[in-house]
């Protein structure tokens, strides 16, 4: 989302997010709308908590968010975000900027799913 974080959504929330992107990205006039959808799908991972309710972030997610030993947990409407406390709020590149626009739009439509 906005900056280097790991966003946690329910499966239903992620499905709604992708459905939303499939509607708005083609209409936005991007040179490569398929690239934006591949980017969104490529960033996703499925997590299952262990018996104690914990889950481990993979290397890709930790590296992308710059998370090492400490994490900032942010409730953000339709999702929960995990941040490196030192990088909270930073932005990442052109695709990320374009996707963020649609994330804000999507959050306004969210009906409470994570």
SULPECOR-V638862 format. One record per pair of residues at least 6 apart in sequence whose ideal C-beta (glycine too) atoms are under 8 Angstrom apart, sorted by the first residue. I is the first residue (numbers start at 0). J is the second residue. D is the distance in Angstrom with one decimal. If there is no record, write none. Layout:
I J D
I J D
//
This chain:
0 6 5.1
0 75 7.0
0 78 7.3
0 80 6.3
0 99 6.4
0 102 5.3
1 88 7.1
1 90 6.5
1 99 5.2
1 102 7.5
2 82 7.3
2 86 6.8
2 87 6.8
2 88 5.0
2 89 4.4
2 90 5.8
2 91 7.0
3 63 6.2
3 64 5.0
3 65 5.5
3 82 7.5
3 83 7.1
3 86 5.4
3 89 5.7
3 91 5.8
4 64 5.2
4 73 7.5
4 80 4.4
4 81 6.0
4 82 4.6
4 87 7.7
5 56 6.3
5 60 4.9
5 63 7.3
5 64 4.9
5 66 7.2
5 80 6.9
5 81 4.3
6 75 7.5
6 78 4.7
6 79 7.4
6 80 5.3
6 81 8.0
7 46 7.5
7 78 5.9
7 79 4.4
7 80 7.4
7 81 7.0
7 113 6.6
8 16 6.5
8 77 6.9
8 78 4.9
8 112 7.3
8 113 5.6
9 112 5.3
9 113 4.8
10 45 7.9
11 112 5.2
12 77 5.7
12 78 6.8
12 109 7.5
12 112 3.9
12 113 5.4
13 43 6.5
15 105 7.6
15 109 7.6
15 112 6.6
16 39 7.5
16 102 7.9
16 105 5.9
17 36 7.6
17 39 6.6
17 40 7.2
19 101 6.9
19 104 7.6
19 105 4.7
19 108 7.0
20 35 7.1
20 36 6.0
20 39 5.7
20 98 7.8
20 101 6.1
20 105 7.9
21 36 7.0
23 101 5.2
23 104 6.7
24 32 4.6
24 35 5.1
24 36 6.3
24 101 7.0
25 32 5.2
27 97 7.3
27 101 7.7
29 35 5.9
29 97 6.5
34 94 7.1
35 94 6.2
35 97 6.3
35 98 6.4
38 94 5.0
38 98 6.9
39 98 6.4
42 63 7.7
44 57 6.2
44 59 7.6
44 60 6.4
46 54 4.5
47 54 6.9
48 54 4.9
56 64 7.9
56 66 6.6
56 81 7.3
60 66 7.6
61 67 7.3
64 81 6.4
64 82 6.5
64 83 5.9
64 86 7.6
65 83 4.0
65 85 7.3
65 86 5.0
66 81 6.4
66 82 7.5
66 83 5.0
67 83 7.0
69 83 7.5
69 84 5.7
70 81 5.1
70 82 6.7
70 83 7.2
70 84 7.5
71 81 7.4
71 82 4.3
71 83 7.3
71 84 4.7
71 87 5.7
72 79 6.4
72 80 7.5
72 81 6.1
72 82 7.9
73 79 7.1
73 80 4.4
73 81 7.9
73 82 6.3
73 87 7.7
75 106 7.7
76 106 4.8
76 109 5.8
77 105 7.4
77 106 5.6
77 109 3.5
77 111 7.4
77 112 5.9
77 113 6.4
78 113 5.7
79 113 6.3
90 96 6.6
90 99 7.7
//
